[in-house]
């Protein structure tokens, strides 16, 4: 048997089970147009922050498609058959990394040519301390919420775009620099506004802010005890949160745009406090940019801490 046939058999053995595994997950009501543009670099981004960062750098030279559909929560998401087709027709895929996209390990079976841009490259990870470790996810993935780590992600995307499309290298470098400058101003605003606040402890809804908290000398506590965003808060977790809030004199409890606000409202009512949004920025919100929303987070945090 020659080597070509061997490879073909290996491909069948590997590819078929993967495809059939995902078939049942394909939602027939979801009608994705496979977007490709022959004139432009075709890039697929795993989830909302990666999509927006790539568009900011690629602008009109790059056709970017978002893999996880709008409104869908990215934790534990898996690609469908249509998503695999989109990936097959793309030049490059941008992922967060640190295990957030567990499905990425199989992607080379579908498109061996695709460039995988892992935006976590060069970032020092924070280890997970909860049960995610048992699922083989060792690192906290939420690097897109800390301006300092976002900058590394943006630089990694810019480097890949320059490699894939060298004739527009200067264009990507300029766009990336402009975006990095905006992130720098936001970082400065956080240091000016939040550093001086007397309180250092805050209660987020899920554990999305470890990198942010570490960067700015804050302590994150959470209502949910895991990253499972759909997890129901238990009576015990509500009681624990209320006790914690009393201990740290916390009056503002944070919710997320797409989670049930009743859970946090119950806690805030008990404390005589209020609910504000601290967005994990995992899902697109129409009419707002990623950096606008990050700035709103900072304003709400300032209200809670100062
Ligand atoms: Zn999260």
Boltz pocket constraint, residues with backbone or C-beta under 6 A from the ligand:
constraints:
  - pocket:
      binder: B
      contacts: [[A, 75], [A, 142], [A, 206], [A, 207], [A, 208], [A, 227], [A, 280], [A, 282]]
      max_distance: 6.0
